[in-house]
Amino acid sequence: MNAPVELVWRCWTEPEHLKQWYCPKPYQTSQCTIDLRVGGVFSTVLKSPEAEEFPYSGIYLEIKPLERIVYTDAFDPGWEPRENPWPFFTVFIDMKDAGAGKTRYTARAVHWSEEGARKHEEMGFHDGWGKALEQLEEHTLTMR
C-alpha cells in the first residue's frame, strides 16, 4: 500500500486513527478501546446509518511493533474463555516496510468454523475489508 509502515501501525494502534477508517462508510466506528499489549483489550462498536450498533471485543494475542498484530474474540481479559456462544475469528495483521514510503500489508482472518466463515462472508467480509483497506490508505494521507 502507498503508506509508510509507521503510519499504518499508528492507524491500527491509536483509537483516534482507527476510528477514521476501520469500517466501510457509511458505517462508523463510534467507539474503540486499544490496550496494546498481549492480553490487552481490543474493542470496537460499529454503527450503521440507521444507528444500529455492532460491538466487538477481544484481546491481543501477539504484538510486534511495526510488524504484526494478532487479536481474537475467543478470550476476555485475564485469558478468560469468552462467554459468547461461539468465538468468531482470529485476525492476523502483518506489515513490512517495502521501501519508498510503501508497506507490504497482509490482513488474514481465521474463523473457528466453516459456518462462521460463511456467515462472515454473507455479511460482506471481503468487500468490507477491501473498502476498509482503501480507507486506511486514504487516512494515512491526512497524517503526513
ZICOR-V998461 format. One record per residue. N is the residue number from 0. RES is the residue in one letter. PHI is phi as a letter, one per 20 degrees, with the letter a starting at -180 (none if undefined). OMEGA is omega in radians with two decimals (* if undefined). Layout:
# ZICOR-V998461
n=N res=RES phi=PHI omega=OMEGA
n=N res=RES phi=PHI omega=OMEGA
This chain:
# ZICOR-V998461
n=0 res=M phi=none omega=-3.08
n=1 res=N phi=e omega=3.09
n=2 res=A phi=b omega=3.11
n=3 res=P phi=f omega=-3.07
n=4 res=V phi=g omega=3.14
n=5 res=E phi=f omega=3.13
n=6 res=L phi=f omega=3.09
n=7 res=V phi=f omega=3.11
n=8 res=W phi=g omega=3.14
n=9 res=R phi=f omega=3.13
n=10 res=C phi=f omega=3.10
n=11 res=W phi=e omega=-2.97
n=12 res=T phi=d omega=3.11
n=13 res=E phi=c omega=-3.05
n=14 res=P phi=g omega=-3.10
n=15 res=E phi=f omega=3.09
n=16 res=H phi=e omega=-3.13
n=17 res=L phi=g omega=-3.12
n=18 res=K phi=f omega=-3.10
n=19 res=Q phi=e omega=-2.99
n=20 res=W phi=c omega=-2.84
n=21 res=Y phi=f omega=3.11
n=22 res=C phi=c omega=-3.07
n=23 res=P phi=f omega=3.07
n=24 res=K phi=f omega=0.33
n=25 res=P phi=e omega=3.03
n=26 res=Y phi=f omega=3.11
n=27 res=Q phi=c omega=2.92
n=28 res=T phi=e omega=-3.03
n=29 res=S phi=e omega=3.13
n=30 res=Q phi=b omega=3.11
n=31 res=C phi=b omega=3.04
n=32 res=T phi=c omega=3.12
n=33 res=I phi=c omega=3.01
n=34 res=D phi=d omega=-2.90
n=35 res=L phi=f omega=3.06
n=36 res=R phi=b omega=3.10
n=37 res=V phi=g omega=-3.07
n=38 res=G phi=n omega=3.13
n=39 res=G phi=f omega=-3.07
n=40 res=V phi=f omega=2.88
n=41 res=F phi=c omega=3.13
n=42 res=S phi=b omega=3.11
n=43 res=T phi=b omega=2.92
n=44 res=V phi=c omega=3.08
n=45 res=L phi=e omega=-3.07
n=46 res=K phi=c omega=3.13
n=47 res=S phi=f omega=3.07
n=48 res=P phi=f omega=3.12
n=49 res=E phi=e omega=3.10
n=50 res=A phi=m omega=3.03
n=51 res=E phi=f omega=-3.08
n=52 res=E phi=d omega=-3.13
n=53 res=F phi=c omega=-3.12
n=54 res=P phi=e omega=3.03
n=55 res=Y phi=c omega=3.09
n=56 res=S phi=b omega=3.10
n=57 res=G phi=a omega=3.11
n=58 res=I phi=c omega=3.08
n=59 res=Y phi=e omega=3.08
n=60 res=L phi=d omega=-3.10
n=61 res=E phi=b omega=3.07
n=62 res=I phi=c omega=3.00
n=63 res=K phi=c omega=-3.04
n=64 res=P phi=g omega=3.13
n=65 res=L phi=m omega=-3.13
n=66 res=E phi=c omega=-2.95
n=67 res=R phi=b omega=3.01
n=68 res=I phi=c omega=3.07
n=69 res=V phi=c omega=3.09
n=70 res=Y phi=c omega=-3.11
n=71 res=T phi=b omega=3.02
n=72 res=D phi=d omega=-3.14
n=73 res=A phi=f omega=-3.10
n=74 res=F phi=c omega=2.94
n=75 res=D phi=e omega=3.09
n=76 res=P phi=g omega=-3.09
n=77 res=G phi=m omega=-3.14
n=78 res=W phi=m omega=3.07
n=79 res=E phi=f omega=3.09
n=80 res=P phi=g omega=-3.11
n=81 res=R phi=f omega=3.13
n=82 res=E phi=e omega=3.14
n=83 res=N phi=f omega=-3.06
n=84 res=P phi=f omega=3.10
n=85 res=W phi=b omega=3.06
n=86 res=P phi=f omega=-3.02
n=87 res=F phi=e omega=-3.09
n=88 res=F phi=a omega=2.98
n=89 res=T phi=c omega=-3.08
n=90 res=V phi=d omega=3.08
n=91 res=F phi=d omega=3.07
n=92 res=I phi=d omega=3.11
n=93 res=D phi=d omega=3.11
n=94 res=M phi=c omega=-3.11
n=95 res=K phi=b omega=3.09
n=96 res=D phi=f omega=-3.13
n=97 res=A phi=d omega=3.13
n=98 res=G phi=m omega=3.09
n=99 res=A phi=l omega=3.10
n=100 res=G phi=m omega=-3.12
n=101 res=K phi=d omega=3.13
n=102 res=T phi=c omega=2.94
n=103 res=R phi=e omega=-2.96
n=104 res=Y phi=c omega=3.09
n=105 res=T phi=c omega=3.06
n=106 res=A phi=d omega=-3.10
n=107 res=R phi=c omega=3.08
n=108 res=A phi=d omega=3.12
n=109 res=V phi=d omega=-3.10
n=110 res=H phi=e omega=-3.10
n=111 res=W phi=f omega=-3.11
n=112 res=S phi=b omega=3.04
n=113 res=E phi=f omega=3.12
n=114 res=E phi=f omega=3.11
n=115 res=G phi=f omega=3.11
n=116 res=A phi=f omega=-3.14
n=117 res=R phi=f omega=3.12
n=118 res=K phi=f omega=3.14
n=119 res=H phi=f omega=3.10
n=120 res=E phi=f omega=3.11
n=121 res=E phi=f omega=3.10
n=122 res=M phi=f omega=3.13
n=123 res=G phi=n omega=-3.07
n=124 res=F phi=g omega=-3.04
n=125 res=H phi=f omega=3.13
n=126 res=D phi=f omega=-3.12
n=127 res=G phi=f omega=3.13
n=128 res=W phi=f omega=3.07
n=129 res=G phi=f omega=3.11
n=130 res=K phi=f omega=3.12
n=131 res=A phi=f omega=3.10
n=132 res=L phi=f omega=3.08
n=133 res=E phi=g omega=-3.14
n=134 res=Q phi=f omega=3.08
n=135 res=L phi=g omega=-3.13
n=136 res=E phi=f omega=3.11
n=137 res=E phi=f omega=-3.12
n=138 res=H phi=f omega=3.14
n=139 res=T phi=f omega=3.10
n=140 res=L phi=f omega=3.13
n=141 res=T phi=f omega=-3.07
n=142 res=M phi=e omega=-3.01
n=143 res=R phi=e omega=*
